[in-house]
């Protein structure tokens, strides 16, 4: 099994403390992603929800609003990101941690949210197994990651593309398929459901492609309203319930 280069992740994300945080979507984009999650996992009181791979807390802050009267905890391997998250969102609990080896009691969590983090692992079998360990019976996970078969993502981020760019990403990052997420979490002990979606607007991208960002957002928004989004959408959205 190829292991994650954790030093590369820490080095890349630590500097976002001084850069004002890592915030990739616009407000409407976050709200749309949250709506996908709440459709699958309706808000209920007194649940314990971990945002695993929370970065500097942007998505975590929206979880905090969407799931009132729940305990929300953000976890990230980057001390810099956690420092920034604690500064920007003091009402939310954050902790430094490796989601392959969490310091969390077994069968103690209701919801594990993987905030665009699975694609940062060459193989996320250990992540799925650890998620199964910490979740209570019938506990659920939610994930979202860039889709391998989305044309824009493939052209810009696939190593098979002649126009591939590694600017603004770590050496671990790759595009994911619905099949890989479904099979990995099913093998770890989950009943899984995978969807392909589009319609999330970016507000951040590194490199010289920034002028194309507005164009991408418009095209992806249109794609999200068509039947083609089920096959070529930008995001693989995962959901699963722990069997036992």
C-alpha positions as CSV (number, residue, x, y, z in Angstrom):
1,X,0.0,0.0,0.0
2,X,1.3,3.4,-1.0
3,X,1.3,5.7,2.1
4,X,0.5,9.4,2.3
5,X,3.4,11.8,2.4
6,X,2.2,13.6,5.6
7,X,5.2,16.0,5.6
8,X,4.1,17.3,2.2
9,X,0.5,17.9,3.6
10,X,1.8,19.7,6.7
11,X,4.3,21.9,4.8
12,X,1.7,22.9,2.2
13,X,-1.2,23.8,4.5
14,X,0.7,25.3,7.5
15,X,1.3,28.5,5.7
16,X,-2.4,29.2,5.3
17,X,-2.4,30.5,8.9
18,X,-0.5,33.6,7.9
19,X,-2.4,33.8,4.5
20,X,-5.8,34.2,6.1
21,X,-7.0,30.7,5.9
22,X,-7.8,28.1,3.2
23,X,-11.2,29.0,1.7
24,X,-11.8,27.5,-1.7
25,X,-15.5,28.0,-2.3
26,X,-17.7,31.1,-2.3
27,X,-20.5,31.4,0.3
28,X,-23.2,29.9,-2.1
29,X,-20.9,27.0,-2.9
30,X,-20.5,26.1,0.8
31,X,-24.2,26.4,1.3
32,X,-24.9,24.1,-1.7
33,X,-22.5,21.5,-0.4
34,X,-24.1,21.7,3.1
35,X,-27.5,21.2,1.5
36,X,-26.2,18.0,-0.1
37,X,-25.1,16.8,3.3
38,X,-28.3,17.8,5.2
39,X,-30.4,16.0,2.5
40,X,-28.5,12.8,3.4
41,X,-28.0,13.4,7.1
42,X,-30.9,15.6,8.5
43,X,-30.0,17.8,11.4
44,X,-30.8,16.3,14.8
45,X,-30.0,17.4,18.3
46,X,-27.2,16.2,20.5
47,X,-25.1,14.6,17.7
48,X,-21.3,14.5,17.7
49,X,-19.9,15.5,14.3
50,X,-16.3,15.5,13.4
51,X,-15.1,17.4,10.4
52,X,-12.1,15.4,9.3
53,X,-9.5,17.2,7.2
54,X,-11.1,20.5,8.2
55,X,-8.3,22.8,7.0
56,X,-8.7,26.2,8.5
57,X,-12.3,25.6,9.4
58,X,-14.3,27.2,6.5
59,X,-16.6,24.1,5.9
60,X,-16.6,23.4,9.7
61,X,-18.1,26.8,10.3
62,X,-21.0,26.0,8.0
63,X,-21.5,22.7,9.7
64,X,-21.8,24.6,13.0
65,X,-24.6,26.7,11.5
66,X,-26.4,23.8,9.8
67,X,-26.3,21.4,12.7
68,X,-27.4,23.5,15.8
69,X,-27.4,21.9,19.2
70,X,-24.7,19.4,18.0
71,X,-21.1,19.1,19.0
72,X,-18.9,20.0,16.1
73,X,-15.2,19.2,16.2
74,X,-12.7,20.0,13.4
75,X,-9.6,17.9,12.9
76,X,-6.6,18.5,10.6
77,X,-3.0,17.4,10.4
78,X,-1.8,21.0,9.9
79,X,-1.0,22.9,13.1
80,X,-1.0,26.1,11.1
81,X,-4.5,25.5,9.7
82,X,-5.8,24.5,13.2
83,X,-4.2,27.7,14.7
84,X,-6.0,29.8,12.1
85,X,-9.3,27.9,12.6
86,X,-9.2,28.5,16.4
87,X,-8.6,32.2,15.7
88,X,-11.4,32.6,13.2
89,X,-14.0,30.4,14.8
90,X,-13.5,30.5,18.6
91,X,-16.9,28.9,19.3
92,X,-15.9,25.7,17.6
93,X,-13.5,23.0,18.9
94,X,-10.5,22.1,16.7
95,X,-7.7,19.7,17.2
96,X,-4.5,18.5,15.4
97,X,-4.8,14.9,14.3
98,X,-4.1,12.4,11.6
99,X,-7.4,10.9,10.3
100,X,-5.7,7.6,9.7
101,X,-4.9,7.3,13.4
102,X,-7.3,9.4,15.5
103,X,-7.2,10.0,19.2
104,X,-10.9,9.4,19.4
105,X,-12.8,6.8,21.4
106,X,-14.2,3.9,19.5
107,X,-18.0,4.0,18.8
108,X,-18.3,7.5,20.1
109,X,-19.1,9.6,17.0
110,X,-22.4,10.1,15.1
111,X,-21.2,11.7,11.9
112,X,-17.7,11.7,10.2
113,X,-17.4,14.4,7.5
114,X,-14.5,14.1,5.1
115,X,-14.2,17.7,3.8
116,X,-12.5,17.2,0.4
117,X,-9.8,15.2,2.1
118,X,-10.0,11.6,0.7
119,X,-8.2,12.7,-2.5
120,X,-5.2,13.7,-0.4
121,X,-4.4,10.0,0.1
122,X,-2.8,7.6,-2.4
123,X,-5.0,5.0,-0.7
124,X,-7.7,5.8,1.8
125,X,-8.4,2.3,3.1
126,X,-7.0,3.2,6.6
127,X,-9.1,6.4,6.6
128,X,-12.3,4.4,6.0
129,X,-11.3,1.8,8.6
130,X,-10.6,4.5,11.2
131,X,-14.0,6.1,10.4
132,X,-15.7,2.8,11.0
133,X,-13.9,2.5,14.3
134,X,-14.9,5.8,15.7
135,X,-18.5,5.8,14.5
136,X,-21.3,4.4,16.6
137,X,-23.5,1.6,15.1
138,X,-25.6,3.2,12.3
139,X,-23.3,6.2,12.4
140,X,-22.8,7.9,9.1
141,X,-20.1,9.5,7.0
142,X,-20.3,12.2,4.3
143,X,-17.5,13.1,1.8
144,X,-16.9,15.2,-1.3
145,X,-13.9,15.0,-3.6
146,X,-13.0,16.1,-7.2
147,X,-14.3,13.7,-9.8
148,X,-11.9,11.9,-12.2
149,X,-14.4,12.0,-15.1
150,X,-15.1,15.7,-14.9
151,X,-13.6,17.2,-18.1
152,X,-12.3,20.4,-16.4
153,X,-10.7,18.6,-13.5
154,X,-9.2,15.9,-15.7
155,X,-7.6,18.4,-18.1
156,X,-6.1,20.5,-15.3
157,X,-5.4,17.9,-12.6
158,X,-5.1,14.4,-14.1
159,X,-1.5,13.3,-14.5
160,X,-2.6,11.7,-17.7
161,X,-3.6,15.0,-19.2
162,X,-1.0,16.9,-21.4
163,X,-2.1,20.1,-19.7
164,X,-1.8,18.7,-16.2
165,X,-0.7,21.2,-13.5
166,X,0.5,20.5,-10.0
167,X,0.5,24.2,-8.9
168,X,-1.5,24.7,-5.7
169,X,-1.7,21.1,-4.7
170,X,0.3,18.6,-2.7
171,X,2.1,15.6,-4.1
172,X,-0.5,13.3,-2.6
173,X,-3.5,14.7,-4.4
174,X,-5.4,12.9,-7.2
175,X,-8.9,12.7,-8.7
176,X,-11.3,10.0,-7.5
177,X,-14.0,7.9,-9.0
178,X,-17.3,6.9,-7.5
179,X,-16.3,3.2,-7.8
180,X,-13.2,3.7,-5.6
181,X,-15.0,5.5,-2.9
182,X,-17.9,3.1,-2.9
183,X,-15.7,0.0,-2.9
184,X,-13.3,1.3,-0.2
185,X,-16.0,2.3,2.3
186,X,-18.1,-0.9,1.6
187,X,-15.1,-3.0,2.3
188,X,-14.6,-1.1,5.6
189,X,-18.1,-2.0,6.7
190,X,-20.5,0.7,5.4
191,X,-23.6,0.6,3.4
192,X,-22.6,3.2,0.8
193,X,-24.4,5.5,-1.6
194,X,-22.4,7.6,-4.1
195,X,-23.6,10.6,-6.2
196,X,-21.9,12.7,-8.8
197,X,-22.8,16.4,-8.6
198,X,-21.8,19.9,-9.9
199,X,-22.7,23.5,-9.1
200,X,-20.1,24.5,-6.5
201,X,-18.4,27.8,-7.3
202,X,-14.7,28.2,-6.6
203,X,-13.3,31.5,-5.2
204,X,-9.6,30.3,-5.0
205,X,-7.2,28.6,-7.3
206,X,-3.4,28.9,-7.5
207,X,-1.4,29.7,-10.6
208,X,-2.1,31.5,-13.9
209,X,-5.5,30.0,-14.4
210,X,-7.3,32.4,-12.1
211,X,-8.8,34.4,-15.0
212,X,-10.5,31.2,-16.2
213,X,-12.1,30.6,-12.8
214,X,-15.2,32.7,-13.5
215,X,-15.7,30.9,-16.8
216,X,-15.3,27.5,-15.1
217,X,-17.9,28.4,-12.4
218,X,-20.5,29.4,-15.1
219,X,-20.0,26.2,-17.1
220,X,-20.1,24.0,-14.0
221,X,-23.2,25.7,-12.8
222,X,-24.9,25.0,-16.1
223,X,-23.6,21.4,-16.0
224,X,-25.1,20.9,-12.5
225,X,-28.6,21.6,-13.9
226,X,-28.4,19.0,-16.6
227,X,-28.7,15.1,-16.6
228,X,-25.0,15.0,-17.6
229,X,-23.9,16.0,-14.1
230,X,-24.7,12.4,-13.0
231,X,-21.8,11.2,-15.1
232,X,-19.4,14.1,-15.6
233,X,-20.1,16.3,-12.5
234,X,-17.2,17.9,-10.6
235,X,-17.8,16.2,-7.3
236,X,-18.0,12.7,-6.1
237,X,-20.3,12.8,-3.0
238,X,-20.1,9.9,-0.7
239,X,-22.5,8.8,2.0
240,X,-22.5,5.6,4.1
241,X,-23.9,4.1,7.3
242,X,-21.9,1.8,9.6
243,X,-23.4,-1.6,9.5
244,X,-22.5,-2.7,13.0
